[in-house]
Amino acid sequence: MDIDVKNLHPLEVRLLRAVKMGEDITSDRIIKELDYKVGQCNQAFSWLSAKGLISEKSREKYAYYELTETGKSQAETGLPVEKIFAFLKENGAHTLPEIASALSLEQSDVGSSFGQLSGAKCAALNSERKAELISTSLPGDVVIARELINKALKEPLMEASLSKEEKNAIKGLAKKRGAAASTFKYVEKEDVTYTLTENGNEVKEALLKANITGEEFGLLTPQMIQSGSWKNGTFRPYGLNAPVSRIIPGRTNAYGDYLMWVKDKLVSLGFEEFDGPLVENEFWNGDALFMPQFHSARDIHDVYYIKDPVHCKEIEEPWLSRVAKTHEDGGDTGSRGWGYTFDHEFTRRQVMRSQGTVLSAHQLPKAKVPGKYFGVARCFRYDQVDATHGADFYQTEGIVVGKDVNLRNLLGLLKMFAEEVAGAEEVKYVPGYFPFTEPSIEVHIKHPKLGWFELGGSGIFRPEVTRAMGLDVPVLAWGLGIDRMALMHLGLNDLRELFTPDIESVRMRRGN
């Protein structure tokens, strides 16, 4: 045994002293017996495994659903779809804005819930554009969801125990880690069981013999000196021979360099750069882009709301009036609009920018014809963090304005981004859907390790977007994930590596 027990961390010491040969060592046990936090437990397992003092015995993966705070509230007050069904049953036909106001629900919740009722042929819009019931029973998946909520009040729902119908019912109510507005939190867990090795048992005996408990002081504080408590304990020895951290002279961040390179490339092609605030309002973030306030299309942007102040003071005119008119009846755009009463209170609500297209919306009223514009925008949208997703991310956003621009021009720009900026060798273009473009195209590239993933979306702005902002010419638009382009360009396999403090590692791997 070549381990100096005096240099073991207190987390390792306490764990080793608490276990015996042949016993199962699990995180649940250590958290319960030693009052460790999850992070402390995992750290101790990692250190002891690396030293060969414990070894992995088994590994089990499973997933379960548990109620969020929103879900617990809905267990008592009802799901939005249940509230709307009960309201229509008791009060008869009403418009969606009237329902939202009467029940104090979000517009997007009313739109999504009515869509669910409509899809199940339980409700429909009548000739007066009012929602009314056409069935006396709730949809089957809503009934199942209610049963699942009641069960989850008692204990988490194990995914493996759910039937196919139950999984379908809970699918739309759950998100990984649980967004604030979701009913369920979907949790994926992996239980690893360890056991003490022969070397681990020797180290444990050495700890007992040396009377090292893990409760030794690791730091002498002014409070300990003042109270004299330092006299009643022992101190951990300093490891004078421990290797020191490597000091690396300051260098530029590889991702920062890449962003500047992209900007320089676009400027050299004649594009002008635009920018905007991180905090936006619903008007520019969605309404100006012809995203209906009462439609599930809003669900593709799971935004973060600003707590204080909730609303901005005002929206610029004449854009507010023109956009409102476009939503209601199409205005002078040649469209029929969405056919609802535009909510002037909702449109002032403040959110974190969820898409770079907001910058393009701001630019449209002042764009030159012809004109080319771009921006690199940091965006915020709820998502499960993994190798290709983040809760905040960068997009390169741009528009090309001109009388003669067309889909072929757009495909040429997308090819340039995919092959020259991202460095992808395999690219494909597939039809997509975005409320503000028609046609819409998604760009997919193939990463050597991660496989195919979406680079971003693009299309030609609909007249409802451009004419409401004073433009009557075609406008090409794109919003691409520049984080994902950087993965290819820098030779990385995980988005999180772009933001690591270990800059040297990223620099050395670039281009591999």
C-alpha positions as CSV (number, residue, x, y, z in Angstrom):
1,M,0.0,0.0,0.0
2,D,1.6,3.3,-1.2
3,I,-1.1,5.6,0.2
4,D,-0.3,8.0,3.0
5,V,-3.5,8.0,5.0
6,K,-2.7,11.4,6.4
7,N,-3.3,12.9,3.0
8,L,-6.8,11.4,2.5
9,H,-9.6,13.9,2.3
10,P,-12.1,13.9,5.2
11,L,-14.9,12.7,2.9
12,E,-12.8,9.6,2.0
13,V,-11.7,9.0,5.6
14,R,-15.3,9.0,7.1
15,L,-16.6,6.8,4.3
16,L,-13.8,4.2,4.7
17,R,-14.3,4.1,8.5
18,A,-18.1,3.5,8.0
19,V,-17.9,0.4,5.7
20,K,-16.8,-3.2,6.0
21,M,-15.5,-5.8,3.6
22,G,-18.3,-7.5,1.7
23,E,-20.9,-4.8,2.3
24,D,-22.7,-2.9,-0.5
25,I,-21.7,0.7,-0.6
26,T,-24.4,2.9,-2.2
27,S,-25.0,6.6,-2.4
28,D,-28.4,6.3,-0.6
29,R,-26.6,4.5,2.3
30,I,-23.8,7.0,2.6
31,I,-26.1,10.0,2.4
32,K,-28.3,8.6,5.1
33,E,-25.5,7.3,7.5
34,L,-22.9,10.1,7.0
35,D,-25.2,13.0,6.1
36,Y,-23.3,13.6,2.9
37,K,-24.8,15.6,0.1
38,V,-25.1,14.0,-3.3
39,G,-22.1,15.9,-4.7
40,Q,-19.9,15.0,-1.7
41,C,-20.9,11.3,-2.0
42,N,-20.1,11.2,-5.7
43,Q,-16.8,13.0,-5.1
44,A,-15.8,10.5,-2.4
45,F,-16.7,7.6,-4.7
46,S,-14.6,9.1,-7.5
47,W,-11.5,9.6,-5.4
48,L,-11.6,6.2,-3.7
49,S,-12.2,4.4,-7.0
50,A,-9.3,6.2,-8.6
51,K,-7.1,5.0,-5.7
52,G,-8.3,1.4,-6.0
53,L,-9.8,1.5,-2.5
54,I,-13.3,0.7,-3.6
55,S,-14.5,-1.1,-6.8
56,E,-17.7,-1.1,-8.7
57,K,-20.0,-4.1,-8.1
58,S,-23.1,-3.3,-10.1
59,R,-24.8,-0.5,-12.1
60,E,-28.5,0.0,-12.6
61,K,-30.2,2.7,-14.8
62,Y,-33.8,3.7,-14.3
63,A,-36.1,6.7,-14.8
64,Y,-39.1,8.1,-12.9
65,Y,-41.5,11.0,-12.9
66,E,-42.2,13.2,-9.9
67,L,-44.5,16.2,-9.4
68,T,-43.0,19.7,-9.6
69,E,-44.3,22.5,-7.5
70,T,-46.6,23.4,-10.4
71,G,-47.8,19.8,-10.5
72,K,-48.6,19.7,-6.8
73,S,-50.6,22.9,-7.2
74,Q,-52.5,21.4,-10.2
75,A,-53.2,18.3,-8.2
76,E,-55.5,20.5,-6.0
77,T,-56.7,23.1,-8.5
78,G,-56.7,21.1,-11.7
79,L,-54.8,21.0,-15.0
80,P,-55.4,23.9,-17.4
81,V,-57.3,21.6,-19.7
82,E,-59.6,20.4,-16.9
83,K,-60.3,24.0,-15.8
84,I,-61.1,25.0,-19.4
85,F,-63.4,22.0,-19.9
86,A,-65.2,22.8,-16.6
87,F,-65.5,26.5,-17.5
88,L,-67.0,25.8,-20.9
89,K,-69.4,23.2,-19.4
90,E,-70.7,25.6,-16.9
91,N,-70.6,28.9,-18.8
92,G,-71.0,28.0,-22.4
93,A,-69.1,29.3,-25.4
94,H,-66.4,31.9,-24.9
95,T,-63.4,33.3,-26.8
96,L,-60.0,32.1,-25.8
97,P,-59.0,35.5,-24.4
98,E,-62.1,35.5,-22.2
99,I,-61.3,32.1,-20.9
100,A,-57.7,33.1,-20.1
101,S,-58.9,36.2,-18.2
102,A,-61.7,34.3,-16.4
103,L,-59.4,31.5,-15.2
104,S,-56.2,33.6,-14.8
105,L,-54.3,31.3,-17.2
106,E,-51.4,32.1,-19.5
107,Q,-52.4,32.6,-23.2
108,S,-50.1,29.8,-24.3
109,D,-51.7,27.4,-21.7
110,V,-55.2,28.2,-23.0
111,G,-54.1,27.7,-26.6
112,S,-52.4,24.4,-25.9
113,S,-55.2,23.1,-23.8
114,F,-57.9,24.1,-26.3
115,G,-55.8,22.4,-29.0
116,Q,-55.8,19.2,-26.9
117,L,-59.6,19.4,-26.5
118,S,-60.1,20.2,-30.2
119,G,-57.8,17.3,-31.3
120,A,-59.8,14.9,-29.1
121,K,-63.0,16.2,-30.7
122,C,-64.2,17.5,-27.3
123,A,-64.3,21.2,-28.2
124,A,-64.3,23.4,-31.3
125,L,-64.6,27.0,-32.4
126,N,-68.1,28.0,-33.5
127,S,-69.0,30.5,-36.3
128,E,-68.4,33.4,-33.8
129,R,-64.8,32.1,-33.2
130,K,-65.8,31.1,-29.7
131,A,-64.7,27.9,-28.0
132,E,-67.5,25.5,-27.1
133,L,-67.8,21.9,-26.0
134,I,-69.0,19.2,-28.4
135,S,-68.5,16.3,-25.9
136,T,-69.6,15.8,-22.3
137,S,-66.5,13.8,-21.4
138,L,-62.8,14.8,-21.0
139,P,-60.3,13.2,-23.4
140,G,-59.0,9.8,-22.3
141,D,-55.4,11.0,-21.9
142,V,-56.5,13.8,-19.6
143,V,-58.4,11.3,-17.4
144,I,-55.3,9.1,-17.3
145,A,-53.1,12.1,-16.5
146,R,-55.3,13.0,-13.6
147,E,-54.9,9.4,-12.2
148,L,-51.2,9.7,-12.6
149,I,-51.0,13.0,-10.7
150,N,-53.0,11.5,-7.8
151,K,-50.6,8.5,-7.7
152,A,-47.5,10.8,-7.9
153,L,-48.7,12.6,-4.8
154,K,-47.9,9.5,-2.8
155,E,-44.7,8.4,-4.6
156,P,-42.7,8.9,-7.8
157,L,-43.9,7.1,-10.9
158,M,-41.4,4.6,-12.2
159,E,-41.2,4.7,-16.0
160,A,-40.9,1.0,-16.3
161,S,-44.1,0.4,-14.5
162,L,-46.2,2.7,-16.8
163,S,-48.4,1.3,-19.5
164,K,-48.2,2.6,-23.1
165,E,-51.3,4.7,-22.6
166,E,-49.9,6.2,-19.4
167,K,-46.6,7.1,-21.1
168,N,-48.5,8.9,-23.9
169,A,-50.6,10.8,-21.3
170,I,-47.6,11.9,-19.2
171,K,-45.4,12.7,-22.2
172,G,-46.7,16.2,-22.7
173,L,-46.7,17.0,-19.0
174,A,-43.1,16.2,-18.2
175,K,-39.7,17.6,-18.9
176,K,-36.2,16.6,-18.0
177,R,-35.2,18.2,-14.7
178,G,-38.7,19.9,-14.7
179,A,-39.3,23.3,-16.2
180,A,-41.2,25.7,-13.9
181,A,-44.4,25.4,-15.8
182,S,-44.4,21.6,-16.3
183,T,-46.5,19.2,-14.2
184,F,-43.9,16.4,-13.9
185,K,-40.1,16.3,-13.6
186,Y,-38.6,13.5,-15.6
187,V,-35.6,12.1,-13.7
188,E,-33.0,9.7,-15.2
189,K,-30.9,8.0,-12.5
190,E,-28.1,5.5,-12.3
191,D,-27.5,3.6,-9.1
192,V,-23.9,2.3,-8.7
193,T,-23.1,-0.2,-6.0
194,Y,-19.5,-0.3,-4.7
195,T,-17.6,-2.7,-2.4
196,L,-14.4,-2.3,-0.4
197,T,-11.3,-3.7,-1.9
198,E,-8.4,-5.5,-0.1
199,N,-6.3,-2.3,-0.4
200,G,-9.3,-0.3,0.9
201,N,-9.6,-2.5,3.9
202,E,-5.8,-2.1,4.6
203,V,-6.2,1.7,4.4
204,K,-9.2,1.6,6.8
205,E,-7.2,-0.4,9.3
206,A,-4.3,2.2,9.0
207,L,-6.8,5.0,9.6
208,L,-8.1,3.3,12.8
209,K,-4.6,2.7,14.0
210,A,-3.6,6.3,13.4
211,N,-6.8,7.5,15.0
212,I,-7.7,9.6,12.0
213,T,-11.4,10.3,12.1
214,G,-12.0,12.7,9.2
215,E,-13.1,15.3,11.7
216,E,-9.7,17.0,11.9
217,F,-9.5,20.7,11.2
218,G,-8.4,21.6,7.8
219,L,-8.3,25.4,8.3
220,L,-7.5,27.7,11.2
221,T,-10.0,30.6,11.3
222,P,-10.1,33.8,13.3
223,Q,-13.2,32.5,15.0
224,M,-11.4,29.4,16.2
225,I,-8.6,31.5,17.6
226,Q,-11.0,33.8,19.4
227,S,-13.1,31.0,20.9
228,G,-10.1,28.7,21.6
229,S,-11.9,25.8,20.0
230,W,-8.7,24.9,18.1
231,K,-7.3,23.6,21.4
232,N,-9.8,20.8,21.5
233,G,-9.2,19.2,18.1
234,T,-6.4,18.0,15.8
235,F,-5.3,19.4,12.4
236,R,-4.8,17.8,9.1
237,P,-1.1,17.8,8.1
238,Y,0.0,20.0,5.2
239,G,1.1,17.9,2.2
240,L,4.3,19.7,1.4
241,N,5.2,17.2,-1.2
242,A,1.8,17.4,-3.0
243,P,2.1,18.5,-6.6
244,V,1.1,22.1,-7.2
245,S,-1.3,23.3,-9.9
246,R,0.3,24.1,-13.3
247,I,0.3,27.8,-14.0
248,I,-0.5,28.6,-17.6
249,P,0.1,32.1,-19.0
250,G,-3.1,33.9,-20.2
251,R,-4.3,33.0,-23.6
252,T,-7.3,33.9,-25.7
253,N,-10.3,31.6,-25.6
254,A,-10.6,29.3,-28.6
255,Y,-14.3,29.8,-28.9
256,G,-14.0,33.6,-28.5
257,D,-11.5,33.5,-31.4
258,Y,-13.9,31.5,-33.4
259,L,-16.7,34.0,-32.9
260,M,-14.5,36.8,-34.0
261,W,-13.4,34.8,-37.1
262,V,-17.1,34.3,-38.1
263,K,-17.8,38.0,-37.6
264,D,-14.8,39.0,-39.7
265,K,-15.9,36.5,-42.4
266,L,-19.4,37.9,-42.7
267,V,-18.2,41.5,-42.6
268,S,-15.9,40.7,-45.5
269,L,-18.9,39.5,-47.4
270,G,-20.6,42.8,-47.0
271,F,-22.9,42.1,-44.0
272,E,-23.5,44.7,-41.4
273,E,-23.6,43.6,-37.7
274,F,-26.6,44.2,-35.4
275,D,-27.1,43.6,-31.7
276,G,-29.8,44.0,-29.1
277,P,-30.6,43.5,-25.3
278,L,-30.7,40.1,-23.6
279,V,-34.1,41.1,-22.0
280,E,-36.8,41.4,-24.5
281,N,-40.6,41.6,-24.5
282,E,-43.2,39.2,-26.0
283,F,-43.8,41.7,-28.7
284,W,-40.4,41.5,-30.4
285,N,-39.7,37.9,-29.2
286,G,-42.8,36.5,-30.8
287,D,-45.6,38.8,-31.8
288,A,-43.6,40.8,-34.3
289,L,-42.6,37.4,-35.9
290,F,-46.3,36.5,-36.3
291,M,-46.2,33.9,-33.6
292,P,-49.8,33.7,-32.3
293,Q,-50.3,34.5,-28.7
294,F,-52.9,31.7,-28.2
295,H,-51.2,28.9,-30.2
296,S,-49.0,26.0,-29.3
297,A,-46.4,27.3,-31.7
298,R,-45.2,29.3,-28.7
299,D,-44.4,26.0,-27.0
300,I,-41.3,25.6,-29.1
301,H,-39.8,28.6,-27.2
302,D,-39.9,27.6,-23.5
303,V,-38.8,31.1,-22.3
304,Y,-37.6,32.4,-19.0
305,Y,-39.8,35.2,-17.7
306,I,-38.5,38.3,-15.8
307,K,-39.8,38.5,-12.3
308,D,-39.3,42.3,-11.8
309,P,-40.4,44.3,-13.6
310,V,-42.9,41.9,-15.2
311,H,-43.8,44.3,-18.1
312,C,-42.0,46.9,-20.1
313,K,-43.4,50.4,-20.1
314,E,-44.5,50.6,-23.8
315,I,-44.1,49.1,-27.3
316,E,-42.9,51.3,-30.1
317,E,-45.5,52.7,-32.5
318,P,-46.6,52.3,-35.2
319,W,-45.3,48.8,-35.0
320,L,-47.5,47.8,-32.1
321,S,-50.7,48.8,-33.9
322,R,-49.6,47.3,-37.2
323,V,-48.6,44.0,-35.7
324,A,-51.8,43.8,-33.6
325,K,-53.9,44.4,-36.7
326,T,-52.0,41.7,-38.6
327,H,-52.6,39.2,-35.9
328,E,-56.3,40.0,-35.7
329,D,-57.3,40.2,-39.3
330,G,-54.2,40.4,-41.4
331,G,-54.2,44.2,-41.7
332,D,-52.8,45.3,-45.1
333,T,-50.6,42.2,-45.5
334,G,-53.1,40.2,-47.7
335,S,-53.5,37.7,-44.9
336,R,-56.5,36.7,-42.9
337,G,-54.4,36.9,-39.7
338,W,-55.0,34.6,-36.7
339,G,-58.6,35.8,-36.0
340,Y,-58.3,36.7,-32.3
341,T,-58.2,39.8,-30.1
342,F,-54.6,40.9,-29.7
343,D,-53.6,41.0,-26.0
344,H,-51.8,44.3,-25.4
345,E,-51.0,43.4,-21.8
346,F,-49.4,40.0,-22.7
347,T,-47.2,41.6,-25.5
348,R,-45.5,43.8,-22.9
349,R,-44.4,40.9,-20.7
350,Q,-40.6,40.7,-20.4
351,V,-38.6,37.6,-21.1
352,M,-35.0,36.5,-21.7
353,R,-34.3,36.5,-25.4
354,S,-35.2,33.0,-26.6
355,Q,-34.1,33.3,-30.3
356,G,-31.7,35.4,-32.4
357,T,-34.6,36.2,-34.8
358,V,-35.6,39.0,-32.4
359,L,-32.6,41.0,-33.7
360,S,-33.9,40.6,-37.3
361,A,-37.4,41.8,-36.2
362,H,-35.8,44.9,-34.7
363,Q,-33.8,45.5,-37.9
364,L,-36.7,45.2,-40.4
365,P,-38.1,48.7,-39.8
366,K,-34.7,50.3,-40.5
367,A,-33.3,47.9,-43.1
368,K,-32.0,49.2,-46.4
369,V,-33.1,47.7,-49.7
370,P,-30.9,45.9,-50.7
371,G,-29.2,45.1,-47.4
372,K,-27.4,42.3,-45.6
373,Y,-27.3,42.0,-41.8
374,F,-26.1,39.5,-39.2
375,G,-25.7,39.2,-35.4
376,V,-24.2,36.8,-32.9
377,A,-26.8,36.5,-30.2
378,R,-26.8,34.8,-26.8
379,C,-30.2,33.2,-26.3
380,F,-31.9,31.6,-23.3
381,R,-34.3,28.7,-23.6
382,Y,-35.1,25.8,-21.2
383,D,-33.4,22.6,-22.2
384,Q,-31.7,19.5,-20.8
385,V,-28.0,20.2,-20.9
386,D,-26.0,17.6,-22.8
387,A,-23.4,17.3,-25.5
388,T,-25.4,19.2,-28.1
389,H,-27.8,21.3,-25.9
390,G,-27.5,24.1,-23.3
391,A,-29.8,26.3,-21.3
392,D,-28.2,29.3,-22.9
393,F,-26.6,29.2,-26.3
394,Y,-25.3,31.4,-29.2
395,Q,-27.0,31.8,-32.5
396,T,-25.7,33.5,-35.6
397,E,-28.7,35.3,-37.0
398,G,-29.1,37.2,-40.2
399,I,-31.3,38.6,-43.0
400,V,-30.8,39.5,-46.6
401,V,-33.2,42.1,-48.0
402,G,-33.7,42.6,-51.7
403,K,-36.2,42.6,-54.6
404,D,-34.6,39.7,-56.3
405,V,-33.5,37.4,-53.5
406,N,-34.9,33.9,-53.6
407,L,-34.6,30.4,-52.1
408,R,-31.6,29.5,-54.2
409,N,-29.7,32.4,-52.6
410,L,-30.7,31.2,-49.2
411,L,-29.4,27.6,-49.9
412,G,-26.1,29.1,-51.1
413,L,-25.8,30.9,-47.8
414,L,-26.6,27.8,-45.8
415,K,-24.1,25.8,-47.8
416,M,-21.4,28.4,-46.9
417,F,-22.2,28.2,-43.2
418,A,-22.3,24.4,-43.1
419,E,-19.2,23.8,-45.1
420,E,-16.9,26.8,-44.7
421,V,-17.9,28.1,-41.3
422,A,-18.7,24.8,-39.6
423,G,-16.4,22.7,-41.6
424,A,-18.9,19.9,-42.2
425,E,-18.4,17.4,-45.0
426,E,-21.9,15.9,-44.9
427,V,-24.8,18.3,-45.1
428,K,-28.5,17.9,-45.7
429,Y,-31.5,20.3,-46.0
430,V,-34.9,19.2,-44.8
431,P,-38.3,21.0,-44.8
432,G,-39.1,22.6,-41.4
433,Y,-41.8,24.7,-39.7
434,F,-41.4,28.1,-38.2
435,P,-44.4,30.5,-37.7
436,F,-42.6,33.4,-39.3
437,T,-41.1,31.9,-42.5
438,E,-42.5,30.1,-45.6
439,P,-40.9,28.1,-47.0
440,S,-38.9,26.9,-44.0
441,I,-35.7,24.9,-44.1
442,E,-33.6,23.1,-41.5
443,V,-29.9,22.5,-41.9
444,H,-28.4,19.2,-40.6
445,I,-24.7,18.3,-40.4
446,K,-23.0,15.1,-39.5
447,H,-20.4,15.2,-36.7
448,P,-17.8,12.5,-36.7
449,K,-18.6,11.4,-33.1
450,L,-22.1,12.8,-32.4
451,G,-23.7,11.9,-35.7
452,W,-26.4,14.0,-37.4
453,F,-27.8,17.0,-35.6
454,E,-29.7,20.1,-36.5
455,L,-27.5,23.2,-37.2
456,G,-30.5,25.6,-37.3
457,G,-33.5,26.9,-39.2
458,S,-34.0,29.3,-42.0
459,G,-36.5,30.5,-44.6
460,I,-38.1,33.5,-46.3
461,F,-40.0,35.8,-44.0
462,R,-43.8,35.7,-44.4
463,P,-45.5,38.9,-45.6
464,E,-47.2,39.2,-42.2
465,V,-43.8,39.8,-40.7
466,T,-42.2,42.1,-43.3
467,R,-45.2,44.2,-44.4
468,A,-46.2,44.9,-40.8
469,M,-42.6,46.4,-40.4
470,G,-42.8,48.5,-43.6
471,L,-41.0,46.2,-46.0
472,D,-42.6,44.9,-49.2
473,V,-39.7,42.9,-50.6
474,P,-38.5,39.3,-50.0
475,V,-36.3,38.8,-46.9
476,L,-34.1,35.7,-46.4
477,A,-33.6,34.8,-42.8
478,W,-31.6,32.2,-40.8
479,G,-30.8,31.4,-37.2
480,L,-28.0,28.8,-36.8
481,G,-26.5,27.4,-33.7
482,I,-23.0,28.8,-33.8
483,D,-22.1,26.7,-30.7
484,R,-22.7,23.6,-32.8
485,M,-20.7,25.0,-35.7
486,A,-17.8,25.5,-33.3
487,L,-17.9,21.8,-32.3
488,M,-17.0,20.9,-35.9
489,H,-14.5,23.7,-36.4
490,L,-12.6,23.1,-33.2
491,G,-12.7,19.3,-33.2
492,L,-14.7,19.0,-30.0
493,N,-17.4,16.4,-29.0
494,D,-19.3,18.3,-26.3
495,L,-20.8,21.8,-26.2
496,R,-19.8,22.2,-22.6
497,E,-16.1,22.1,-23.6
498,L,-16.6,25.5,-25.3
499,F,-17.1,27.1,-21.9
500,T,-14.5,25.1,-19.9
501,P,-11.9,27.0,-17.9
502,D,-9.4,24.4,-19.3
503,I,-8.6,26.6,-22.3
504,E,-5.3,24.8,-23.0
505,S,-7.2,21.5,-23.6
506,V,-9.5,23.0,-26.2
507,R,-6.6,24.8,-27.9
508,M,-4.5,21.6,-28.2
509,R,-7.5,19.7,-29.7
510,R,-8.5,22.3,-32.2
511,G,-8.8,20.8,-35.7
512,N,-8.3,17.2,-34.6
